[in-house]
């Protein structure tokens, strides 16, 4: 059961972040101020209400699963998790709150776009790290072959 829970929660969290990222890019390109404000409000609620528990369940179930496993892939996943969590708690959530407040007040100025850029960068980093964890998890479960280590 923890394996299935970990898989589902991890996919929900990854898809939520990807949805926030892609929809923000599209709204910034094609939307008006009102649409930007509405999206930022949706990302905050219910978006974070979905994302935060999904990340918590992913982390907790991963921690439980890692107790019985050893190896390079487990170690690499464990090393990535603190960065994913810190990035989410210290960058992504505060950015989402600030951007929602500014957008709802109609403040879409240079500061807004600087914070939006920071959020895009942090989101891309988390998506990359989470994607690497998914890849390694699939290798560990036998769904895909392990990728060989690349020597630089």
Residue pairs with C-beta under 8 A, 6 or more apart in sequence:
2 61
2 64
2 65
3 61
3 65
3 141
5 57
5 61
6 57
6 58
6 61
6 62
6 65
6 137
7 137
9 54
9 55
9 57
9 58
9 61
10 54
10 58
10 62
10 130
10 133
10 134
10 137
11 134
12 50
12 54
13 51
13 54
13 55
13 58
13 130
14 127
14 130
14 131
14 134
16 47
16 50
16 51
16 54
17 51
17 92
17 123
17 126
17 127
17 130
18 127
20 43
20 47
20 51
20 96
20 123
21 120
21 123
21 124
21 127
23 39
23 43
24 39
24 43
24 116
24 119
24 120
25 120
27 35
27 36
27 39
28 36
28 116
31 39
33 103
33 106
33 108
36 103
36 108
37 100
37 103
37 104
37 106
40 96
40 99
40 100
40 103
40 104
41 100
41 103
41 104
43 96
43 100
44 96
44 97
44 100
47 96
48 93
48 96
52 93
55 84
55 85
55 88
59 81
59 85
62 77
62 81
66 74
66 77
66 78
69 140
71 140
72 149
73 136
73 137
73 139
73 140
73 146
74 140
76 132
76 136
77 133
77 136
77 137
80 129
80 132
80 133
81 133
83 125
83 129
84 126
84 129
84 130
84 133
87 122
87 125
87 126
87 129
88 126
91 118
91 119
91 122
92 119
92 122
92 123
92 126
95 115
95 116
95 118
95 119
95 122
96 119
98 115
99 112
99 115
99 116
99 119
102 108
102 111
102 112
102 115
103 112
135 144
135 147
138 144
139 145
139 146
139 147
